[in-house]
Amino acid sequence: MKLIIQIPCLNEAETLSIALGDLPKSIPGIDTIEVLIIDDGSRDKTVEVARANGVHHVVGFRQNQGLARAFMLGLPNDVLQAARVDGASEWKTFVRVVLPMSRSAVITIAVFAFLNGWGDFIFALTLLSGATFEPLTLSVYSYIGEFQQSLGQAMALCVFGLLPAAMLLIAAQRYIAAGLTVGSVKG
């Protein structure tokens, strides 16, 4: 069995080597342990530090930064300053003011990240070849072969794979609509 440890990183060059050094090198019952760094758009030497420490996989995932940045630039500065005048610390301002105001953007980014991972085929095919457990996208692929095709079973599996994503989108549709438009108009 193979274990892949995922570590999301954003400008973690100073602390990444410490975290990698604390990871277990072997675990009973696990044949291989690999490390996957998910670089969320680091501007420092996070990727270089990861490669120097023997990280097996580095994936760049910068898709959601534009949406979050557009939203954060659209937050009214007066509200943040009012919280500071009232004596709120930076952390308290973030938790009590910024997070409630950014609920739509956070939910939109979370849904997009889930859907990106849920439907990812190439990433799963690359890392999980020969694994006992595989994501739904790879399971569908196993029904379509060179000499035999079970399209009915493959389509039934696709419907089951579609249900969680569809339910998530239905539940979060009003937040997604608000989250996509919130940073688009300034004024």
Buried (B, 14 or more C-beta within 10 A) or exposed (E): EBEBBEBEBBBBBEEBBEBBEEEEEEEEEEEEBBBBBBBBBBEBBBBEBBEEBEBBBBBEBEEBEEBBEBBEEBBEEEEBEEBEEEEBEEEEBBEEBBEEBBEBBBBBBBBBEBBEEBBEEEBBBEBBEEEEEBBBBBBBBEBEEEEEEEEEBBEEBBEEBEEEBEEBEEEBEEBBEBBBEBBEEEE
